[in-house]
Structures are given as C-alpha cells and as structure tokens.
Amino acid sequence: MQIIKNLRNYLLEDEFQIRILNGKVNVVNYDSIGHFDSNKVMLKYERGTAVITGNHLVVSKLLTDEVLVTGDIKNIELR
C-alpha cells in the first residue's frame, strides 16, 4: 500500500515547493504572481509570499501552478 500512497503523492503534488537549481529557481503550487520585473519576482502562496531578488531575472516557464525564474539570483525570502 505504501507504493500506491507514494505514487498518489507524486501525481497529486499540492504542496508549495521551491527548488533551487544552478542559476534557476523552480516554484511549484503557487497561487498568483504579485509582481515581476528584471530585479524582483513576488509569488503568492497559501501561507504568504515568496520574493526572489537578483539581476536580469526572467520568467522562463509559466504554467498554471509552476514558474521557473532564471537569472542572477541573489536572494529568496519567504514572508
């Protein structure tokens, strides 16, 4: 039964997650984009706001529940 539970959790992933990659930040299950420009991206989620700051930031991937921010990322703050 654990295999089924793990598969269900993987397929129905609903938790807010931030994955930090080399020069990229992948955010999953956010609610809305509060603001974005080349220096700051603000993503609202159920418990607050995630603020990504840096230089030359670009929203490279934008889906209903996932966003990929690339650029010279300096800071990630959860408010």
Gaussian input, Z-matrix of N, CA and C with variables (Angstrom, degrees):
# hf/3-21g

backbone

0 1
 N
 C     1     B1
 C     2     B2     1     A1
 N     3     B3     2     A2     1     D1
 C     4     B4     3     A3     2     D2
 C     5     B5     4     A4     3     D3
 N     6     B6     5     A5     4     D4
 C     7     B7     6     A6     5     D5
 C     8     B8     7     A7     6     D6
 N     9     B9     8     A8     7     D7
 C    10    B10     9     A9     8     D8
 C    11    B11    10    A10     9     D9
 N    12    B12    11    A11    10    D10
 C    13    B13    12    A12    11    D11
 C    14    B14    13    A13    12    D12
 N    15    B15    14    A14    13    D13
 C    16    B16    15    A15    14    D14
 C    17    B17    16    A16    15    D15
 N    18    B18    17    A17    16    D16
 C    19    B19    18    A18    17    D17
 C    20    B20    19    A19    18    D18
 N    21    B21    20    A20    19    D19
 C    22    B22    21    A21    20    D20
 C    23    B23    22    A22    21    D21
 N    24    B24    23    A23    22    D22
 C    25    B25    24    A24    23    D23
 C    26    B26    25    A25    24    D24
 N    27    B27    26    A26    25    D25
 C    28    B28    27    A27    26    D26
 C    29    B29    28    A28    27    D27
 N    30    B30    29    A29    28    D28
 C    31    B31    30    A30    29    D29
 C    32    B32    31    A31    30    D30
 N    33    B33    32    A32    31    D31
 C    34    B34    33    A33    32    D32
 C    35    B35    34    A34    33    D33
 N    36    B36    35    A35    34    D34
 C    37    B37    36    A36    35    D35
 C    38    B38    37    A37    36    D36
 N    39    B39    38    A38    37    D37
 C    40    B40    39    A39    38    D38
 C    41    B41    40    A40    39    D39
 N    42    B42    41    A41    40    D40
 C    43    B43    42    A42    41    D41
 C    44    B44    43    A43    42    D42
 N    45    B45    44    A44    43    D43
 C    46    B46    45    A45    44    D44
 C    47    B47    46    A46    45    D45
 N    48    B48    47    A47    46    D46
 C    49    B49    48    A48    47    D47
 C    50    B50    49    A49    48    D48
 N    51    B51    50    A50    49    D49
 C    52    B52    51    A51    50    D50
 C    53    B53    52    A52    51    D51
 N    54    B54    53    A53    52    D52
 C    55    B55    54    A54    53    D53
 C    56    B56    55    A55    54    D54
 N    57    B57    56    A56    55    D55
 C    58    B58    57    A57    56    D56
 C    59    B59    58    A58    57    D57
 N    60    B60    59    A59    58    D58
 C    61    B61    60    A60    59    D59
 C    62    B62    61    A61    60    D60
 N    63    B63    62    A62    61    D61
 C    64    B64    63    A63    62    D62
 C    65    B65    64    A64    63    D63
 N    66    B66    65    A65    64    D64
 C    67    B67    66    A66    65    D65
 C    68    B68    67    A67    66    D66
 N    69    B69    68    A68    67    D67
 C    70    B70    69    A69    68    D68
 C    71    B71    70    A70    69    D69
 N    72    B72    71    A71    70    D70
 C    73    B73    72    A72    71    D71
 C    74    B74    73    A73    72    D72
 N    75    B75    74    A74    73    D73
 C    76    B76    75    A75    74    D74
 C    77    B77    76    A76    75    D75
 N    78    B78    77    A77    76    D76
 C    79    B79    78    A78    77    D77
 C    80    B80    79    A79    78    D78
 N    81    B81    80    A80    79    D79
 C    82    B82    81    A81    80    D80
 C    83    B83    82    A82    81    D81
 N    84    B84    83    A83    82    D82
 C    85    B85    84    A84    83    D83
 C    86    B86    85    A85    84    D84
 N    87    B87    86    A86    85    D85
 C    88    B88    87    A87    86    D86
 C    89    B89    88    A88    87    D87
 N    90    B90    89    A89    88    D88
 C    91    B91    90    A90    89    D89
 C    92    B92    91    A91    90    D90
 N    93    B93    92    A92    91    D91
 C    94    B94    93    A93    92    D92
 C    95    B95    94    A94    93    D93
 N    96    B96    95    A95    94    D94
 C    97    B97    96    A96    95    D95
 C    98    B98    97    A97    96    D96
 N    99    B99    98    A98    97    D97
 C   100   B100    99    A99    98    D98
 C   101   B101   100   A100    99    D99
 N   102   B102   101   A101   100   D100
 C   103   B103   102   A102   101   D101
 C   104   B104   103   A103   102   D102
 N   105   B105   104   A104   103   D103
 C   106   B106   105   A105   104   D104
 C   107   B107   106   A106   105   D105
 N   108   B108   107   A107   106   D106
 C   109   B109   108   A108   107   D107
 C   110   B110   109   A109   108   D108
 N   111   B111   110   A110   109   D109
 C   112   B112   111   A111   110   D110
 C   113   B113   112   A112   111   D111
 N   114   B114   113   A113   112   D112
 C   115   B115   114   A114   113   D113
 C   116   B116   115   A115   114   D114
 N   117   B117   116   A116   115   D115
 C   118   B118   117   A117   116   D116
 C   119   B119   118   A118   117   D117
 N   120   B120   119   A119   118   D118
 C   121   B121   120   A120   119   D119
 C   122   B122   121   A121   120   D120
 N   123   B123   122   A122   121   D121
 C   124   B124   123   A123   122   D122
 C   125   B125   124   A124   123   D123
 N   126   B126   125   A125   124   D124
 C   127   B127   126   A126   125   D125
 C   128   B128   127   A127   126   D126
 N   129   B129   128   A128   127   D127
 C   130   B130   129   A129   128   D128
 C   131   B131   130   A130   129   D129
 N   132   B132   131   A131   130   D130
 C   133   B133   132   A132   131   D131
 C   134   B134   133   A133   132   D132
 N   135   B135   134   A134   133   D133
 C   136   B136   135   A135   134   D134
 C   137   B137   136   A136   135   D135
 N   138   B138   137   A137   136   D136
 C   139   B139   138   A138   137   D137
 C   140   B140   139   A139   138   D138
 N   141   B141   140   A140   139   D139
 C   142   B142   141   A141   140   D140
 C   143   B143   142   A142   141   D141
 N   144   B144   143   A143   142   D142
 C   145   B145   144   A144   143   D143
 C   146   B146   145   A145   144   D144
 N   147   B147   146   A146   145   D145
 C   148   B148   147   A147   146   D146
 C   149   B149   148   A148   147   D147
 N   150   B150   149   A149   148   D148
 C   151   B151   150   A150   149   D149
 C   152   B152   151   A151   150   D150
 N   153   B153   152   A152   151   D151
 C   154   B154   153   A153   152   D152
 C   155   B155   154   A154   153   D153
 N   156   B156   155   A155   154   D154
 C   157   B157   156   A156   155   D155
 C   158   B158   157   A157   156   D156
 N   159   B159   158   A158   157   D157
 C   160   B160   159   A159   158   D158
 C   161   B161   160   A160   159   D159
 N   162   B162   161   A161   160   D160
 C   163   B163   162   A162   161   D161
 C   164   B164   163   A163   162   D162
 N   165   B165   164   A164   163   D163
 C   166   B166   165   A165   164   D164
 C   167   B167   166   A166   165   D165
 N   168   B168   167   A167   166   D166
 C   169   B169   168   A168   167   D167
 C   170   B170   169   A169   168   D168
 N   171   B171   170   A170   169   D169
 C   172   B172   171   A171   170   D170
 C   173   B173   172   A172   171   D171
 N   174   B174   173   A173   172   D172
 C   175   B175   174   A174   173   D173
 C   176   B176   175   A175   174   D174
 N   177   B177   176   A176   175   D175
 C   178   B178   177   A177   176   D176
 C   179   B179   178   A178   177   D177
 N   180   B180   179   A179   178   D178
 C   181   B181   180   A180   179   D179
 C   182   B182   181   A181   180   D180
 N   183   B183   182   A182   181   D181
 C   184   B184   183   A183   182   D182
 C   185   B185   184   A184   183   D183
 N   186   B186   185   A185   184   D184
 C   187   B187   186   A186   185   D185
 C   188   B188   187   A187   186   D186
 N   189   B189   188   A188   187   D187
 C   190   B190   189   A189   188   D188
 C   191   B191   190   A190   189   D189
 N   192   B192   191   A191   190   D190
 C   193   B193   192   A192   191   D191
 C   194   B194   193   A193   192   D192
 N   195   B195   194   A194   193   D193
 C   196   B196   195   A195   194   D194
 C   197   B197   196   A196   195   D195
 N   198   B198   197   A197   196   D196
 C   199   B199   198   A198   197   D197
 C   200   B200   199   A199   198   D198
 N   201   B201   200   A200   199   D199
 C   202   B202   201   A201   200   D200
 C   203   B203   202   A202   201   D201
 N   204   B204   203   A203   202   D202
 C   205   B205   204   A204   203   D203
 C   206   B206   205   A205   204   D204
 N   207   B207   206   A206   205   D205
 C   208   B208   207   A207   206   D206
 C   209   B209   208   A208   207   D207
 N   210   B210   209   A209   208   D208
 C   211   B211   210   A210   209   D209
 C   212   B212   211   A211   210   D210
 N   213   B213   212   A212   211   D211
 C   214   B214   213   A213   212   D212
 C   215   B215   214   A214   213   D213
 N   216   B216   215   A215   214   D214
 C   217   B217   216   A216   215   D215
 C   218   B218   217   A217   216   D216
 N   219   B219   218   A218   217   D217
 C   220   B220   219   A219   218   D218
 C   221   B221   220   A220   219   D219
 N   222   B222   221   A221   220   D220
 C   223   B223   222   A222   221   D221
 C   224   B224   223   A223   222   D222
 N   225   B225   224   A224   223   D223
 C   226   B226   225   A225   224   D224
 C   227   B227   226   A226   225   D225
 N   228   B228   227   A227   226   D226
 C   229   B229   228   A228   227   D227
 C   230   B230   229   A229   228   D228
 N   231   B231   230   A230   229   D229
 C   232   B232   231   A231   230   D230
 C   233   B233   232   A232   231   D231
 N   234   B234   233   A233   232   D232
 C   235   B235   234   A234   233   D233
 C   236   B236   235   A235   234   D234

   B1=1.4466
   B2=1.5318
   B3=1.3356
   B4=1.4543
   B5=1.5245
   B6=1.3253
   B7=1.4676
   B8=1.5189
   B9=1.3122
   B10=1.4680
   B11=1.5221
   B12=1.3196
   B13=1.4583
   B14=1.5291
   B15=1.3270
   B16=1.4604
   B17=1.5201
   B18=1.3101
   B19=1.4576
   B20=1.5215
   B21=1.3071
   B22=1.4697
   B23=1.5266
   B24=1.3421
   B25=1.4579
   B26=1.5268
   B27=1.3355
   B28=1.4533
   B29=1.5256
   B30=1.3266
   B31=1.4652
   B32=1.5213
   B33=1.3115
   B34=1.4610
   B35=1.5248
   B36=1.2945
   B37=1.4552
   B38=1.5308
   B39=1.3368
   B40=1.4573
   B41=1.5277
   B42=1.3153
   B43=1.4603
   B44=1.5170
   B45=1.3296
   B46=1.4522
   B47=1.5203
   B48=1.3316
   B49=1.4566
   B50=1.5162
   B51=1.3204
   B52=1.4569
   B53=1.5167
   B54=1.3203
   B55=1.4618
   B56=1.5227
   B57=1.3090
   B58=1.4511
   B59=1.5259
   B60=1.3233
   B61=1.4504
   B62=1.5268
   B63=1.2827
   B64=1.4617
   B65=1.5369
   B66=1.3231
   B67=1.4639
   B68=1.5109
   B69=1.3327
   B70=1.4634
   B71=1.5232
   B72=1.3230
   B73=1.4569
   B74=1.5180
   B75=1.3210
   B76=1.4530
   B77=1.5248
   B78=1.3345
   B79=1.4648
   B80=1.5281
   B81=1.3265
   B82=1.4643
   B83=1.5215
   B84=1.3078
   B85=1.4695
   B86=1.5263
   B87=1.3080
   B88=1.4578
   B89=1.5297
   B90=1.3293
   B91=1.4657
   B92=1.5256
   B93=1.3333
   B94=1.4656
   B95=1.5235
   B96=1.3309
   B97=1.4603
   B98=1.5235
   B99=1.3289
   B100=1.4539
   B101=1.5152
   B102=1.3378
   B103=1.4644
   B104=1.5194
   B105=1.3194
   B106=1.4583
   B107=1.5188
   B108=1.3205
   B109=1.4529
   B110=1.5271
   B111=1.3146
   B112=1.4648
   B113=1.5229
   B114=1.3542
   B115=1.4668
   B116=1.5220
   B117=1.3369
   B118=1.4683
   B119=1.5256
   B120=1.3312
   B121=1.4656
   B122=1.5175
   B123=1.3426
   B124=1.4589
   B125=1.5268
   B126=1.3211
   B127=1.4557
   B128=1.5203
   B129=1.3144
   B130=1.4661
   B131=1.5184
   B132=1.3234
   B133=1.4612
   B134=1.5131
   B135=1.2953
   B136=1.4639
   B137=1.5279
   B138=1.3152
   B139=1.4704
   B140=1.5249
   B141=1.3340
   B142=1.4535
   B143=1.5081
   B144=1.3314
   B145=1.4591
   B146=1.5242
   B147=1.3205
   B148=1.4549
   B149=1.5171
   B150=1.3310
   B151=1.4548
   B152=1.5228
   B153=1.3198
   B154=1.4585
   B155=1.5221
   B156=1.3314
   B157=1.4573
   B158=1.5227
   B159=1.3212
   B160=1.4520
   B161=1.5156
   B162=1.3209
   B163=1.4568
   B164=1.5248
   B165=1.3152
   B166=1.4683
   B167=1.5307
   B168=1.3315
   B169=1.4620
   B170=1.5165
   B171=1.3298
   B172=1.4579
   B173=1.5214
   B174=1.3291
   B175=1.4624
   B176=1.5277
   B177=1.3305
   B178=1.4631
   B179=1.5208
   B180=1.3132
   B181=1.4587
   B182=1.5171
   B183=1.3214
   B184=1.4592
   B185=1.5147
   B186=1.3291
   B187=1.4561
   B188=1.5244
   B189=1.2866
   B190=1.4598
   B191=1.5225
   B192=1.3303
   B193=1.4640
   B194=1.5268
   B195=1.3330
   B196=1.4572
   B197=1.5270
   B198=1.3304
   B199=1.4559
   B200=1.5300
   B201=1.3404
   B202=1.4564
   B203=1.5196
   B204=1.3297
   B205=1.4599
   B206=1.5251
   B207=1.3397
   B208=1.4578
   B209=1.5181
   B210=1.3110
   B211=1.4547
   B212=1.5215
   B213=1.3129
   B214=1.4662
   B215=1.5296
   B216=1.3155
   B217=1.4626
   B218=1.5220
   B219=1.3312
   B220=1.4714
   B221=1.5217
   B222=1.3560
   B223=1.4537
   B224=1.5314
   B225=1.3366
   B226=1.4654
   B227=1.5154
   B228=1.3291
   B229=1.4605
   B230=1.5215
   B231=1.3297
   B232=1.4626
   B233=1.5029
   B234=1.3095
   B235=1.4763
   B236=1.5043
   A1=111.82
   A2=117.62
   A3=120.99
   A4=110.95
   A5=117.21
   A6=120.83
   A7=110.21
   A8=117.41
   A9=121.72
   A10=109.98
   A11=116.94
   A12=120.40
   A13=111.16
   A14=117.13
   A15=120.90
   A16=111.98
   A17=117.31
   A18=121.73
   A19=110.80
   A20=117.10
   A21=121.16
   A22=110.76
   A23=117.66
   A24=121.23
   A25=111.61
   A26=117.00
   A27=120.86
   A28=110.88
   A29=116.99
   A30=120.94
   A31=112.70
   A32=117.84
   A33=122.29
   A34=111.36
   A35=116.42
   A36=121.95
   A37=109.72
   A38=117.02
   A39=119.34
   A40=113.07
   A41=117.87
   A42=120.81
   A43=110.58
   A44=116.31
   A45=121.94
   A46=108.25
   A47=116.75
   A48=120.90
   A49=110.42
   A50=115.38
   A51=122.27
   A52=107.05
   A53=115.64
   A54=121.02
   A55=107.61
   A56=116.02
   A57=121.62
   A58=107.80
   A59=115.06
   A60=122.00
   A61=108.19
   A62=118.26
   A63=122.18
   A64=109.98
   A65=117.05
   A66=121.23
   A67=114.41
   A68=117.42
   A69=121.81
   A70=109.93
   A71=115.08
   A72=121.21
   A73=107.19
   A74=116.76
   A75=122.34
   A76=107.81
   A77=116.83
   A78=121.80
   A79=108.20
   A80=115.69
   A81=122.17
   A82=109.30
   A83=115.91
   A84=124.72
   A85=113.18
   A86=116.56
   A87=121.48
   A88=108.25
   A89=117.51
   A90=121.05
   A91=112.56
   A92=116.37
   A93=119.67
   A94=110.19
   A95=115.04
   A96=120.98
   A97=106.61
   A98=116.06
   A99=120.82
   A100=112.36
   A101=116.69
   A102=121.51
   A103=108.25
   A104=116.69
   A105=118.41
   A106=110.83
   A107=113.63
   A108=122.71
   A109=106.75
   A110=118.21
   A111=120.39
   A112=113.65
   A113=117.54
   A114=120.67
   A115=114.49
   A116=117.54
   A117=119.95
   A118=110.95
   A119=115.51
   A120=122.40
   A121=106.45
   A122=116.74
   A123=122.02
   A124=108.77
   A125=116.39
   A126=122.80
   A127=109.13
   A128=116.40
   A129=120.51
   A130=109.02
   A131=114.45
   A132=121.01
   A133=108.27
   A134=117.16
   A135=122.80
   A136=113.98
   A137=118.23
   A138=121.11
   A139=114.44
   A140=118.82
   A141=120.03
   A142=113.00
   A143=114.69
   A144=121.76
   A145=109.31
   A146=115.80
   A147=122.18
   A148=107.21
   A149=116.67
   A150=122.22
   A151=108.57
   A152=115.98
   A153=122.74
   A154=106.75
   A155=117.18
   A156=120.72
   A157=109.87
   A158=114.90
   A159=121.27
   A160=110.47
   A161=115.84
   A162=121.95
   A163=109.73
   A164=115.82
   A165=122.33
   A166=111.71
   A167=117.07
   A168=120.84
   A169=109.84
   A170=115.00
   A171=122.24
   A172=107.76
   A173=116.19
   A174=120.53
   A175=105.64
   A176=116.82
   A177=122.72
   A178=112.80
   A179=116.17
   A180=121.39
   A181=107.37
   A182=116.60
   A183=120.63
   A184=108.95
   A185=115.61
   A186=122.48
   A187=108.32
   A188=117.25
   A189=121.79
   A190=112.23
   A191=116.89
   A192=120.37
   A193=113.49
   A194=117.46
   A195=120.27
   A196=110.17
   A197=116.03
   A198=121.44
   A199=108.32
   A200=115.45
   A201=121.81
   A202=107.54
   A203=116.02
   A204=122.35
   A205=107.35
   A206=116.14
   A207=121.02
   A208=109.67
   A209=116.83
   A210=122.09
   A211=110.76
   A212=115.02
   A213=121.93
   A214=107.94
   A215=116.56
   A216=123.36
   A217=109.48
   A218=115.64
   A219=121.64
   A220=112.76
   A221=117.05
   A222=119.60
   A223=110.14
   A224=115.68
   A225=123.00
   A226=106.01
   A227=115.52
   A228=120.58
   A229=109.59
   A230=116.10
   A231=121.74
   A232=108.38
   A233=115.97
   A234=121.21
   A235=110.34
   D1=-25.99
   D2=179.85
   D3=-64.05
   D4=-35.21
   D5=178.87
   D6=-62.51
   D7=-42.85
   D8=179.44
   D9=-65.59
   D10=-41.30
   D11=178.78
   D12=-63.25
   D13=-43.77
   D14=178.47
   D15=-63.95
   D16=-41.42
   D17=177.94
   D18=-64.29
   D19=-43.41
   D20=178.73
   D21=-62.04
   D22=-44.15
   D23=178.66
   D24=-63.22
   D25=-36.93
   D26=179.20
   D27=-68.37
   D28=-45.02
   D29=-177.41
   D30=-72.32
   D31=-34.53
   D32=-176.04
   D33=-107.90
   D34=40.00
   D35=-178.50
   D36=-57.71
   D37=118.07
   D38=-176.77
   D39=-128.70
   D40=4.10
   D41=178.07
   D42=-84.97
   D43=143.69
   D44=174.38
   D45=-66.00
   D46=128.53
   D47=-178.70
   D48=-138.38
   D49=143.77
   D50=172.95
   D51=-121.13
   D52=124.73
   D53=176.76
   D54=-113.58
   D55=123.98
   D56=-178.98
   D57=-99.18
   D58=120.06
   D59=179.70
   D60=-116.56
   D61=179.77
   D62=-179.60
   D63=-69.54
   D64=103.54
   D65=179.90
   D66=74.68
   D67=12.75
   D68=-177.36
   D69=-142.41
   D70=151.62
   D71=171.80
   D72=-130.23
   D73=122.18
   D74=178.77
   D75=-105.44
   D76=123.79
   D77=-179.20
   D78=-117.22
   D79=129.13
   D80=-177.75
   D81=-119.15
   D82=140.66
   D83=175.82
   D84=65.78
   D85=45.34
   D86=171.93
   D87=-88.32
   D88=163.17
   D89=-179.34
   D90=-92.17
   D91=-46.57
   D92=-178.57
   D93=-159.64
   D94=164.38
   D95=175.76
   D96=-97.90
   D97=118.17
   D98=-179.33
   D99=-80.61
   D100=-34.90
   D101=-176.80
   D102=-165.81
   D103=144.77
   D104=167.32
   D105=-154.61
   D106=138.83
   D107=171.99
   D108=-149.78
   D109=-168.74
   D110=-175.03
   D111=-73.41
   D112=-6.90
   D113=-179.46
   D114=-117.95
   D115=-16.56
   D116=-175.67
   D117=-151.69
   D118=137.65
   D119=173.18
   D120=-127.97
   D121=124.72
   D122=178.85
   D123=-114.66
   D124=122.47
   D125=-179.19
   D126=-117.77
   D127=124.14
   D128=177.80
   D129=-88.71
   D130=139.53
   D131=175.66
   D132=-137.40
   D133=177.44
   D134=-171.54
   D135=-52.75
   D136=-37.92
   D137=-174.19
   D138=-104.37
   D139=3.53
   D140=-179.24
   D141=159.95
   D142=-141.74
   D143=-177.23
   D144=-135.37
   D145=138.59
   D146=172.48
   D147=-105.04
   D148=128.18
   D149=-178.85
   D150=-116.98
   D151=120.14
   D152=178.00
   D153=-108.31
   D154=122.99
   D155=179.96
   D156=-121.59
   D157=153.94
   D158=179.55
   D159=167.52
   D160=-155.19
   D161=179.58
   D162=-124.87
   D163=145.92
   D164=177.22
   D165=57.02
   D166=39.65
   D167=-179.91
   D168=-74.64
   D169=138.35
   D170=-179.77
   D171=-135.89
   D172=134.77
   D173=172.48
   D174=-82.69
   D175=100.48
   D176=-173.80
   D177=-82.80
   D178=-28.70
   D179=-178.17
   D180=-139.20
   D181=128.44
   D182=-178.39
   D183=-135.22
   D184=110.25
   D185=176.82
   D186=-120.85
   D187=175.22
   D188=-178.85
   D189=-56.70
   D190=-39.16
   D191=-175.95
   D192=-126.50
   D193=12.85
   D194=-177.68
   D195=-145.26
   D196=140.77
   D197=177.32
   D198=-139.62
   D199=141.82
   D200=177.05
   D201=-119.16
   D202=120.82
   D203=180.00
   D204=-108.80
   D205=127.48
   D206=177.70
   D207=-119.00
   D208=161.77
   D209=178.99
   D210=135.76
   D211=-164.80
   D212=178.89
   D213=-88.38
   D214=87.57
   D215=-173.49
   D216=-81.83
   D217=124.03
   D218=-177.63
   D219=-102.75
   D220=-36.02
   D221=-172.11
   D222=-153.80
   D223=146.32
   D224=171.43
   D225=-128.81
   D226=123.31
   D227=-176.53
   D228=-126.57
   D229=134.80
   D230=173.97
   D231=-104.46
   D232=124.35
   D233=-178.84
   D234=-111.78

